[in-house]
Amino acid sequence: MQRFEQNAPELEQALQLIEKAAGSPALNAVFGRGLLEITKRYTQTFLWLQRYDVGLLEEPKRQKGGILPRLEDAEKGYFLIISCSRARFVGSTVWRSE
């Protein structure tokens, strides 16, 4: 709880900055979505850190992994995807920039 009290002023500053930005006359839809995304990520990170500090984070559930392909097979698959993509998008600006 002590750590939360130490971090509370930082959170309050962040909220004031968000409020100031949201009230800007230059706010448009793109800027608003960006501000929302930053706020969401900042809040999630803040909450994770608070949970860590007080010992409330749970160990993630583990899953048994699959089998990795051999390097040669992975490279073949990669180059197949690239060649199919290039064939599909011939003449597009994506491939012209190479």
VEXDREN-2710 file (C-alpha; in Angstrom, 1 decimal):
% VEXDREN-2710
k/r/px/py/pz
1/MET/0.0/0.0/0.0
2/GLN/2.9/2.3/0.7
3/ARG/4.1/1.9/-2.9
4/PHE/0.7/2.8/-4.2
5/GLU/0.7/6.0/-2.1
6/GLN/4.1/6.8/-3.6
7/ASN/2.8/6.2/-7.1
8/ALA/-0.5/8.0/-6.7
9/PRO/0.9/11.5/-7.5
10/GLU/2.3/10.1/-10.8
11/LEU/-1.0/8.7/-11.7
12/GLU/-2.7/11.9/-10.9
13/GLN/-0.3/13.8/-13.1
14/ALA/-0.9/11.4/-16.0
15/LEU/-4.7/11.8/-15.6
16/GLN/-4.3/15.6/-15.6
17/LEU/-2.2/15.4/-18.8
18/ILE/-4.9/13.2/-20.4
19/GLU/-7.6/15.6/-19.4
20/LYS/-5.7/18.6/-20.8
21/ALA/-5.1/16.7/-24.1
22/ALA/-8.7/15.6/-24.3
23/GLY/-9.8/19.3/-24.0
24/SER/-7.6/20.4/-26.8
25/PRO/-9.3/22.1/-29.8
26/ALA/-6.9/20.2/-32.1
27/LEU/-8.5/16.9/-30.9
28/ASN/-9.7/14.8/-33.8
29/ALA/-10.8/11.2/-34.2
30/VAL/-7.3/9.9/-34.9
31/PHE/-5.8/11.8/-32.0
32/GLY/-8.6/10.7/-29.7
33/ARG/-8.1/7.0/-30.6
34/GLY/-4.4/7.4/-30.0
35/LEU/-5.0/9.1/-26.6
36/LEU/-7.4/6.4/-25.7
37/GLU/-4.9/3.6/-26.6
38/ILE/-2.1/5.3/-24.6
39/THR/-4.4/5.7/-21.6
40/LYS/-5.5/2.1/-21.8
41/ARG/-2.0/0.8/-22.0
42/TYR/-0.7/3.1/-19.3
43/THR/-3.5/2.1/-17.0
44/GLN/-3.0/-1.6/-17.6
45/THR/0.7/-1.3/-16.9
46/PHE/0.1/0.7/-13.8
47/LEU/-2.3/-2.0/-12.5
48/TRP/0.1/-4.8/-13.3
49/LEU/2.8/-3.1/-11.4
50/GLN/0.6/-2.5/-8.4
51/ARG/-0.5/-6.1/-8.4
52/TYR/3.1/-7.2/-8.6
53/ASP/4.0/-4.9/-5.7
54/VAL/1.4/-6.3/-3.4
55/GLY/1.9/-9.9/-4.5
56/LEU/-1.4/-10.4/-6.4
57/LEU/0.0/-11.4/-9.8
58/GLU/-0.8/-15.0/-10.6
59/GLU/1.6/-17.2/-12.5
60/PRO/0.4/-17.6/-16.1
61/LYS/-1.1/-20.9/-17.0
62/ARG/1.4/-23.0/-19.0
63/GLN/0.7/-24.8/-22.2
64/LYS/2.7/-27.6/-23.6
65/GLY/4.4/-26.4/-26.8
66/GLY/4.3/-27.9/-30.2
67/ILE/7.1/-29.2/-32.4
68/LEU/9.3/-26.7/-34.1
69/PRO/10.1/-27.4/-37.8
70/ARG/13.6/-27.9/-38.9
71/LEU/15.4/-24.8/-40.0
72/GLU/15.4/-25.9/-43.7
73/ASP/11.6/-26.5/-43.6
74/ALA/10.9/-23.2/-42.0
75/GLU/13.1/-21.4/-44.6
76/LYS/11.3/-23.1/-47.4
77/GLY/7.9/-22.1/-46.0
78/TYR/9.1/-18.5/-45.5
79/PHE/10.3/-18.2/-49.0
80/LEU/7.1/-19.8/-50.4
81/ILE/5.0/-17.2/-48.5
82/ILE/7.2/-14.4/-49.8
83/SER/7.1/-15.6/-53.4
84/CYS/3.3/-16.1/-53.3
85/SER/2.9/-12.6/-51.8
86/ARG/5.1/-11.0/-54.4
87/ALA/3.2/-12.8/-57.2
88/ARG/-0.1/-11.6/-55.8
89/PHE/1.0/-8.0/-55.3
90/VAL/3.1/-7.4/-58.4
91/GLY/3.2/-3.8/-59.2
92/SER/2.0/-2.6/-55.9
93/THR/3.9/0.1/-54.0
94/VAL/4.8/-2.5/-51.3
95/TRP/7.1/-4.4/-53.6
96/ARG/8.3/-1.5/-55.7
97/SER/10.1/0.0/-52.7
98/GLU/12.6/-2.9/-52.5
END
